[in-house]
Every structure is written in C-alpha cells, then in structure tokens.
Amino acid sequence: MRNLFLATALLAATAGALPVIAQDAATVRSGQILVSADGRSMGKISRVISDTAGQPVSATIIVDTRFVRVPLSTLSVGEDNRVKTTLSRAEIRKLK
C-alpha cells in the first residue's frame, strides 16, 4: 500500500512539471539565437532534434566548426525570442 502511495505521489509531482518543459520545447525553433548561462551568444540554432515519439529533445548549434547538441531540458525562451541555456560556454564546447 505504501508503494502505491509513493508511486502515485511521484506521478502527480512529475505530471505537473511536464507541460512547462513541453511548452518551452514547442517555442524553440531553428534560427533562434542561443545564449549561454554566462551571457555569451553561442550562435543560431540550426535544428531541433526529436526522439522517436516526436518529442523535441535537443537543439543543434555549430560550435568551433562542429555540430553540438544542447539538451532541451537546459533551454528556456526569453521575451526577446532568444533561447537561453543553463550551460556555460565551456560546458557547451564539451558537448558532442
């Protein structure tokens, strides 16, 4: 019984968080400017990558002449239509 309660509580907690992520994911589009957590412009988003279910999971930008996938979970869209990530420039450069 306790496990059922915990599972229900976990499901309720995560269900409330999903629409926020989905809403930001829907507004991230190619051509938008990606800004790092330290305020530096990293370039334009060239593509938004989706998983097999069609849900967006990452945004692709060009960093140091190579494509880098930035997880969508780190992104948010500002009022100026710029996309900001919680990752620093150095962290973005380490991504594959």
PASEBA-1860 file (N, C-alpha, C; in nm, 3 decimals):
! residues 96
1> MRNLFLAT> 0.082/-0.119/0.000/0.000/0.000/0.000/0.087/0.126/0.000 ~ 0.194/0.121/0.077/0.282/0.236/0.085/0.348/0.263/-0.051 ~ 0.388/0.156/-0.120/0.450/0.171/-0.252/0.353/0.234/-0.352 ~ 0.226/0.196/-0.342/0.125/0.253/-0.430/0.110/0.402/-0.404 ~ 0.112/0.441/-0.278/0.103/0.583/-0.242/0.223/0.660/-0.295 ~ 0.342/0.604/-0.277/0.464/0.671/-0.326/0.464/0.683/-0.477 ~ 0.421/0.578/-0.545/0.415/0.582/-0.692/0.316/0.688/-0.739 ~ 0.202/0.697/-0.672/0.100/0.796/-0.708/0.152/0.936/-0.683
9> ALLAATAG> 0.220/0.957/-0.571/0.276/1.088/-0.539/0.383/1.128/-0.640 ~ 0.467/1.035/-0.679/0.571/1.062/-0.779/0.510/1.097/-0.913 ~ 0.411/1.023/-0.954/0.343/1.050/-1.080/0.278/1.188/-1.079 ~ 0.214/1.224/-0.970/0.149/1.355/-0.959/0.252/1.468/-0.963 ~ 0.366/1.447/-0.899/0.471/1.550/-0.897/0.531/1.572/-1.035 ~ 0.555/1.465/-1.109/0.617/1.480/-1.241/0.516/1.525/-1.346 ~ 0.391/1.491/-1.330/0.289/1.531/-1.428/0.273/1.682/-1.431 ~ 0.290/1.747/-1.317/0.278/1.892/-1.313/0.395/1.962/-1.380
17> ALPVIAQD> 0.511/1.898/-1.384/0.630/1.960/-1.441/0.639/1.944/-1.592 ~ 0.577/1.842/-1.647/0.591/1.814/-1.790/0.538/1.923/-1.882 ~ 0.422/1.984/-1.857/0.375/2.086/-1.951/0.468/2.206/-1.965 ~ 0.540/2.241/-1.860/0.633/2.354/-1.868/0.744/2.323/-1.966 ~ 0.801/2.203/-1.956/0.908/2.162/-2.048/0.853/2.156/-2.190 ~ 0.737/2.097/-2.207/0.678/2.085/-2.340/0.648/2.221/-2.400 ~ 0.607/2.316/-2.317/0.577/2.450/-2.367/0.704/2.517/-2.419 ~ 0.815/2.510/-2.343/0.941/2.567/-2.388/0.992/2.496/-2.512
25> AATVRSGQ> 0.975/2.364/-2.516/1.020/2.286/-2.630/0.948/2.327/-2.757 ~ 0.821/2.360/-2.744/0.742/2.398/-2.861/0.785/2.533/-2.917 ~ 0.845/2.618/-2.834/0.883/2.751/-2.880/1.027/2.760/-2.928 ~ 1.107/2.656/-2.906/1.245/2.654/-2.956/1.242/2.615/-3.102 ~ 1.296/2.703/-3.188/1.293/2.679/-3.332/1.430/2.709/-3.393 ~ 1.452/2.650/-3.508/1.577/2.679/-3.578/1.578/2.826/-3.618 ~ 1.697/2.884/-3.616/1.713/3.026/-3.648/1.718/3.116/-3.527 ~ 1.675/3.067/-3.411/1.681/3.148/-3.290/1.825/3.152/-3.238
33> ILVSADGR> 1.859/3.259/-3.166/1.992/3.275/-3.109/1.999/3.202/-2.975 ~ 2.105/3.123/-2.955/2.127/3.054/-2.828/2.228/3.134/-2.747 ~ 2.191/3.162/-2.621/2.277/3.238/-2.530/2.316/3.147/-2.414 ~ 2.445/3.146/-2.380/2.493/3.061/-2.272/2.456/3.121/-2.136 ~ 2.476/3.043/-2.030/2.444/3.089/-1.894/2.528/3.210/-1.855 ~ 2.648/3.221/-1.912/2.732/3.336/-1.882/2.707/3.454/-1.975 ~ 2.596/3.451/-2.050/2.552/3.565/-2.130/2.614/3.579/-2.267 ~ 2.689/3.483/-2.312/2.755/3.492/-2.443/2.668/3.429/-2.551
41> SMGKISRV> 2.661/3.495/-2.663/2.587/3.443/-2.778/2.666/3.328/-2.838 ~ 2.601/3.212/-2.848/2.668/3.093/-2.899/2.639/3.068/-3.046 ~ 2.542/3.138/-3.102/2.509/3.120/-3.242/2.363/3.085/-3.262 ~ 2.328/3.061/-3.387/2.189/3.028/-3.422/2.165/2.878/-3.409 ~ 2.046/2.846/-3.365/2.005/2.705/-3.360/1.981/2.660/-3.504 ~ 2.052/2.557/-3.545/2.039/2.511/-3.683/1.928/2.407/-3.699 ~ 1.899/2.334/-3.590/1.799/2.228/-3.599/1.752/2.188/-3.460 ~ 1.626/2.147/-3.450/1.572/2.091/-3.327/1.552/1.942/-3.350
49> ISDTAGQP> 1.617/1.860/-3.268/1.614/1.714/-3.282/1.503/1.656/-3.195 ~ 1.424/1.563/-3.252/1.316/1.497/-3.179/1.348/1.349/-3.159 ~ 1.287/1.291/-3.056/1.304/1.147/-3.034/1.207/1.069/-3.121 ~ 1.202/0.939/-3.106/1.117/0.854/-3.190/0.968/0.880/-3.170 ~ 0.932/0.937/-3.056/0.792/0.971/-3.029/0.754/1.109/-3.082 ~ 0.852/1.179/-3.141/0.826/1.311/-3.197/0.843/1.424/-3.098 ~ 0.892/1.396/-2.977/0.913/1.499/-2.876/1.051/1.560/-2.893 ~ 1.063/1.693/-2.898/1.194/1.756/-2.910/1.282/1.724/-2.789
57> VSATIIVD> 1.409/1.691/-2.814/1.500/1.656/-2.705/1.627/1.740/-2.703 ~ 1.667/1.797/-2.817/1.788/1.878/-2.819/1.785/1.978/-2.935 ~ 1.868/2.080/-2.920/1.885/2.181/-3.024/2.029/2.173/-3.073 ~ 2.048/2.182/-3.203/2.181/2.172/-3.261/2.233/2.311/-3.299 ~ 2.356/2.340/-3.258/2.423/2.463/-3.299/2.563/2.427/-3.349 ~ 2.627/2.520/-3.416/2.765/2.499/-3.461/2.858/2.570/-3.364 ~ 2.950/2.493/-3.306/3.050/2.546/-3.213/3.186/2.499/-3.259 ~ 3.276/2.592/-3.282/3.412/2.558/-3.325/3.412/2.464/-3.446
65> TRFVRVPL> 3.334/2.496/-3.546/3.323/2.424/-3.673/3.266/2.283/-3.662 ~ 3.195/2.251/-3.554/3.131/2.120/-3.542/2.991/2.138/-3.483 ~ 2.904/2.043/-3.515/2.768/2.045/-3.461/2.768/1.994/-3.318 ~ 2.694/2.063/-3.233/2.682/2.027/-3.092/2.533/2.021/-3.057 ~ 2.493/1.916/-2.985/2.353/1.901/-2.941/2.341/1.951/-2.797 ~ 2.259/2.053/-2.778/2.233/2.108/-2.645/2.100/2.051/-2.597 ~ 2.098/1.983/-2.480/1.973/1.924/-2.432/1.863/2.029/-2.413 ~ 1.745/1.997/-2.460/1.632/2.089/-2.449/1.595/2.117/-2.305
73> STLSVGED> 1.626/2.023/-2.216/1.593/2.042/-2.075/1.671/2.157/-2.012 ~ 1.778/2.204/-2.080/1.857/2.316/-2.028/1.815/2.449/-2.088 ~ 1.716/2.449/-2.177/1.679/2.570/-2.252/1.551/2.635/-2.203 ~ 1.547/2.767/-2.218/1.424/2.845/-2.196/1.426/2.961/-2.294 ~ 1.306/3.008/-2.331/1.295/3.116/-2.429/1.259/3.245/-2.357 ~ 1.337/3.351/-2.385/1.311/3.480/-2.323/1.213/3.563/-2.403 ~ 1.178/3.679/-2.348/1.084/3.769/-2.414/1.138/3.822/-2.546 ~ 1.271/3.830/-2.558/1.333/3.879/-2.681/1.350/3.770/-2.785
81> NRVKTTLS> 1.287/3.653/-2.762/1.290/3.538/-2.852/1.427/3.469/-2.857 ~ 1.517/3.510/-2.768/1.646/3.440/-2.757/1.630/3.319/-2.668 ~ 1.703/3.215/-2.700/1.698/3.092/-2.623/1.818/3.091/-2.529 ~ 1.791/3.079/-2.399/1.899/3.078/-2.301/1.914/2.938/-2.243 ~ 2.039/2.896/-2.225/2.068/2.767/-2.166/2.128/2.785/-2.028 ~ 2.115/2.684/-1.945/2.175/2.687/-1.812/2.321/2.644/-1.816 ~ 2.370/2.608/-1.935/2.509/2.565/-1.952/2.599/2.683/-1.985 ~ 2.721/2.680/-1.935/2.818/2.785/-1.968/2.877/2.758/-2.107
89> RAEIRKLK> 2.949/2.855/-2.157/3.015/2.839/-2.288/3.111/2.720/-2.286 ~ 3.187/2.706/-2.177/3.282/2.596/-2.166/3.211/2.461/-2.165 ~ 3.097/2.452/-2.095/3.021/2.328/-2.091/2.963/2.294/-2.228 ~ 2.916/2.394/-2.302/2.863/2.371/-2.437/2.972/2.319/-2.529 ~ 3.090/2.374/-2.518/3.201/2.329/-2.603/3.239/2.183/-2.577 ~ 3.209/2.130/-2.459/3.241/1.991/-2.425/3.137/1.893/-2.475 ~ 3.020/1.943/-2.516/2.914/1.854/-2.564/2.950/1.793/-2.699 ~ 2.881/1.683/-2.729/2.902/1.617/-2.860/2.783/1.638/-2.947
END
